[in-house]
Amino acid sequence: MEPTQTHDLNRLTLTQLADFLRQSGHPRRLIQLAYDEDLGDPPHDWTGEMMFAPDEQSRAVMRARESGIVSGIAFLGDLMEVFDPSGQIHWQAKVDDGERIEPGMVLAEFSGNARAIVALERTMLNLIARLSGIATRTAEFVSMVQGTKAKICDTRKTTPGLRAFEKYAVRCGGGTTHRMGLYDAILIKDNHLAQINLEDLATRIEGGAYMTQSKGARVWFVQVEVDTLEQLRRVLEIQAGVVDIVLLDNMTPAQLAQAVRLRDERGSSVLLEASGGVSNETCCDMAQSGVDRISIGGLTHQAQSLDIGLDAI
């Protein structure tokens, strides 16, 4: 079986990751959708057109109104391409993604056509605030596991359509990118295993590896979910190199520590990932069990947007 880890997105810098996501076309399509839902067809901001003359100029700054980790600055240029294709707005970022920001800090400056600036305002703030909230929440969990080997990972529990942005935000907060979708990795969960025995799993994975290779796919890793230590024992019996990661679902810290001992006793290189029931109260104990990764859906679906505003000056 060929090595499964072919494209680890976590080796990319934030700039490289933003470029990688941009090449997929997803950010541009999402921003275009946001433009369409706010300005309609044909596009109009009737309030802006009423309050400002066609050539009227203005200046504004985007400011943080609470502390946190900023994310989304890398996509300001993409926003401008959609909302201001004629280049009527001049802008300059004052911070980089991943930086800690404090109330009153200027994140970016804008000058140019007043109508264009106010038409851009809400979508831009919605995006930056949402992503910064995710980055901030991620950074909180990352700080909880300092001193352990555990990495904080995202999941596919993202806002439909916003995954590229939200997973980028997790990286800004110091987290780790899990698979982007169903197309770039194999994660065998309970519903996949319901009709087969774990003894047949290695054969299925081997066949799947050849299938993806024959179709030119780049599979990042193979992961299997277990919810008992007995299931883990059986997975660890599979030939080395077939399974890259085992997902330990809804186990207590004591069970996670037992799982780590089982893995280490066998001399296996399989990574162990804890998932389920992860909270501010449980994360530290789970990390101290010795697992390699902790995946948290709440990084994205429980994050609160950071308070960020645009002020005319």
N, C-alpha and C positions, 0 to 999 in steps of 0.2 A: 504494500500500500504506500502511495506517495505521501510525503508530509502534507498535513492539512493546513498548516498555518502559512498562508501565502501572502496575506496583505494585512498586517497589523496596523490599523488606523491610529493606534496609540503611539506609534513611532513618529507620527507627523507632528510638527509644530502647529500651533493654533493658526498661523498664517497658511501653512500648507493644507491643514484640514479644511479651512474656509474655501481655499481654491479647489480642493477635491470635491467638496459639496457643490460648489458653484458649477463645476464641469458637468455635473449630473443634470443641471437645468432646473432642479427643484426649487432653489431659492427664488429664481426669477419668476417661475410660474406662481409660486405662493404670493410673491409681492404683487404680481399682476392681478391675482384674484382679490387681494386686499384693496387694490386700487379700484377695481370694478365694483366691489361691494360698497365702497364708500362714496364714489363719485358717479356711479351709474353709467347709463348708455343712452344718449351721448353724455360724456362726462361734464358735470357742473358742480361747483361749490357756490351755490346761490348767495350764501352769506358773504363769502369772500368777494364775490363779484359786486355785491351791493356796497360793501364797506371800503373797497380799495379801487382806485383808478387802474386801468390796464397796465400802465407803466410805473405805478407807484413802487417805491423801494422801501425796504425795512431791514432791520437787523434783529437777531434773536440768539439766545444761548440756551442750550439744553443743560439743565442742572439736576444734580442729585438732591433729593429731599429727604433721603434716609441713607444710612450706611449700608454697605454690602459689597458684592463683587460685580463688576460691570461685564456685560456680554452683549454682543450684537453690533458693536462699533465697526467690525470688519465688513458688515453688510450695508453700511450707509451709502457706499457708492452704488450698490445694486438698487437701493431705494431711489436714488437720484435718477438712475437710468430709466426707471418706470414713471416716476412722478414728475420728473423735470428733464425730459429728453432733449429740450432745446438749450439746456445749460443756463437757465436764468438764475439759479441759486449757486452762490459760492459758499463752500463749507470747509471746515477744518476740524478734524478730531483733536481733542486735547488729552485724551487718555487712551490706553490700549486695553483690549479685552483681557480679563483676568486680573486687572488691578483692583485694589480695594478703594472704594470711593466713600466720601463723607458728605453730610448735608451741606449744600451750598457750592459744592465743587462743580466747575464747568466741565462738561463732558465733550461738548462740541459747539462751534460757533457757526452761524449762518447769516448770510447777507444776500440781498437781491430782490427779485420780484415778490412783493408782499402777498399777492394772490397765491403764487406757487408755494410759498413757505407755509401759509395756513392750510393749504390743501394737503400738504405732506404731513403736517404736525401729528395728527392722531394716530395714523398707521405707524409712523416712526416711533412714537412714544409707546404704543401698545407693544411693539416688537422688542424694543430695548428694555422696557420694564419687565416684560414676561421672561425674557432670557436672563436678565440680571437676577430676577427672583430665583430662577433655577440654579444659576451659578452660585448664588449666596447660600441656598439650602445645601447644595452639594459640598461647598466649602465647610459647612458646619459638620457634616458627617466625616469629611476627610480629616478634620481636626480631631474628631473623636477616636480615630484609629491610629493616630500617630504613635510611634513606638512599637507597632505590630507590623506584621508582613502583609496584612489585609489591604487590598485595593477596593475602593468604592466604585461599583459599576452601575451603569444605567440599565434600562430594560426597554421592551417594546411598548410599555404602558405610557405612550406619548399622546399628545393631542392629535387627532387625525389630521394629516396634511402638514403638520409642523415638525415632524420628526427630525429632519435635517438640522433645523435651527435648534431644537431642544437638546439634541445630543451634542451639538457644538457647545451649547451653554454648560452642559455637564463637564466637558473638558475645560472650559474656562474656570470652573470652580475647583479644578484639580482632580476630577473624577476620571473614570476609565470608560471608554466606549466599548459596549458589548456589540453584538451583531447589529447591523443597521436594519436588517429585515430578514424575511424568509429566504432571500435569494443568495446570501453571502456566507451562511454558516448552517450547520446541522445541529438542532437542539431537539433531542428525543424526549418527549414528556410523557406523562401518564396516559394521556389519550392515545398516543402513538403505540404504547406498549400494551394496551388493553387486550389486543387480540393475538399477541405473540409472547413467547417465553423469553426470559432474559438469556437463556442458553442459545437462542437463535439470533441474538442481537449482533454478535460479531459478524455473522454471515450477511445479515442485512446491511450493516455498515460498509463492509467490504464491497458488496454489490453497489451500494449507493455511491461509494467513492469512484468506482469505475464509470458509473453512469454519468456523474457530474463531469469527470474528466473527458469523457467522450463527447460531451456537449460543450466543451470549452469553458466550463464554469470554474470560478476561483473560489473554492470553499475555504473559509478562514479557519474554522475549527470544528471538531465533532464533540458534542456535549450530551450527556445522558442525565436525566433527572431521576433521583431516587428519594424515597421518603422513609426508608428504614435502613438500619445498619446491615441487615441481612442482604438487602438488595445491593448495597455498596460492596459487600464481600464478593458477590457474584460478578459485579461489573469489574472489580479489580482482578478477577481471574481471566478476563479477556486479554488476549495477546497484547503486549506492550505496543504502543504506537497507533492503536485503533481508536481509542477514546482519549481526547485531550483534556477534557474538563468533566467533573461530576458535579451536578447541581444537587445540593443537600437541602431538600425542601421542608420548611417548617420544623426544623430540629431545634432542640434546646441547646444552650451553650455546652452543657455536659455531653449531650449526644454528639455535638460537633467536635468536641475534644476527643471523643472515642473514635470518630471517623478519621481524624487526623492520625491517631495512633495506628489504626488499621492500615491506612495508606502507607505510613512510614515503615511499619513492620514488614510490609511486602516489598519495600524498596521501590515503590512505584513513583513515576514522575508526573502522574495525573494531578492536575490542579483541582482543589476543592473549593467550591463556591457555595456560600450560605445564602439562602433566600427565604423570604416569608417571615412575617412578624418582626421585621426590622424597624426599630423606632429609636428615638433619642435615648430611651431608657435601656434598650437591649443591645444597641450596636456595639458598645465598648466590650461587653462580655463576650459577644459573638467573635469579635476580632481577636480577643485574648485566647480563644480556643485554639488558634493556630491555623485557621483557614486562610486560603490565599486571596479570596475575593468575597465581597459581600454585594449582592445585587439588590437594588432598592427601587421599586416602582415609584415610590413617593418622591423621589428626586424631581420627577416631572409632574405627576398628577396631583401632588399635594403642595406644590410650590406656590407661594404668593408673589404676585408681581411687586417689584420694588417701586417705590414712589419716585418718579422722575417726571420733570416738567419742562416745558418750553416757555421761556420768558422773553417778551419783546424788550429791547433796550434802545 
